[in-house]
Amino acid sequence: MPPKDDAFPMQDEATIELDSLLSRFVDGDDTSLTAANRLEVLLSEMYPADDVVADRVGDLAQYRPGGGDYLLDATEMQSRLARLRTYLARLRN
């Protein structure tokens, strides 16, 4: 096993999947309901006691790509997930 490099912390499969899904969603490559549902599950499992993450999980539950009454659309969800991605990066450092 190679020595651990603190500049590139080892990531487990769930973290890699979460980072990939977040990036694809925020970048607009995949804003599907399927992607949002998977993000909701991963975030709930990986950060069960984090209030900031819990708020975004709640947002994901209200997400529909086209929006609607009392629903979040893709543009708003992308904005919220971009902020979450920054928050999670700070948590890991």
N, C-alpha and C positions, 0 to 999 in steps of 0.2 A: 504494500500500500504506500503511495507517495506521501511525503510529509504534508501536513495541513498548511495551507497558505491562507493567512487571515484575510488577505485582500480578496480572496475568492472562497468564501465559506462553502463547505459542502452542503448540498441541498438534497432533500429526499424527493421522491417522485411526486408527492402531493404538492410540495412547494414549487417544483418545476412546472407541474400542470397548472397550478394557480397563477404563476407568473405569466405563463404563455397565454392562458385564457384572458387574464386582465389586459395584457398588451394587445391581443387581437381585438378585444372588445373596445378598448379605448381608442385604438387606431382605426376602428370602423371596419376591420376585416371580417369580424363575426359578431354581430349584435343580435343574434338569434335568441329566441326564447330558450332553446336548448342550452346555449352557452350560459345564459343568465341563470338558469336552474342549476347547472353544474357549479357555477361560481357560488351560488347560495349555499349549496351543500358543503363545498370545500371550506368556505369561510366559517361556516357554523362549526364544522368539525375541528378546524385548525386553531380557531380563536374563540372558544366558547364563552370566555369570561370578559371579553373586550367590548366595552360599550360602543366605541367608535365603529368597530366591525359589525356589531349587532345592528346599529343604525343602517348601515349599508345593506345588510342582509334583509332588513325590513323593506328597504328601497327596492331591492331585487324582487321581492315578493309582489311589489306593486308595478313591476315593469311589464310593458307590452311594447313591441317595436314601434307601433304606430301611435302609442299613447291612448288617450281616451279620458273620460271622466274619472277623476281620482287615480289615474294611472300615470306613470312616468314614461316618457318616450325615449328613443335611443339617444338623442342629443343630450338630454338632461342626465341620463344614466351614465353616458360616457364621461361627462364632467365630474359626476360624483365618484365614479370609479377611478378617474385620474387622480383625484385628491386622495383616495384610499390607497392607491398604489404608492404614492409618496409617503403616506403615513406608515405603511407596512415596511417600506425600505428603511425608515428611521427606526422602527422597532427592532429590526434585524441587526442594526449597527450598534 
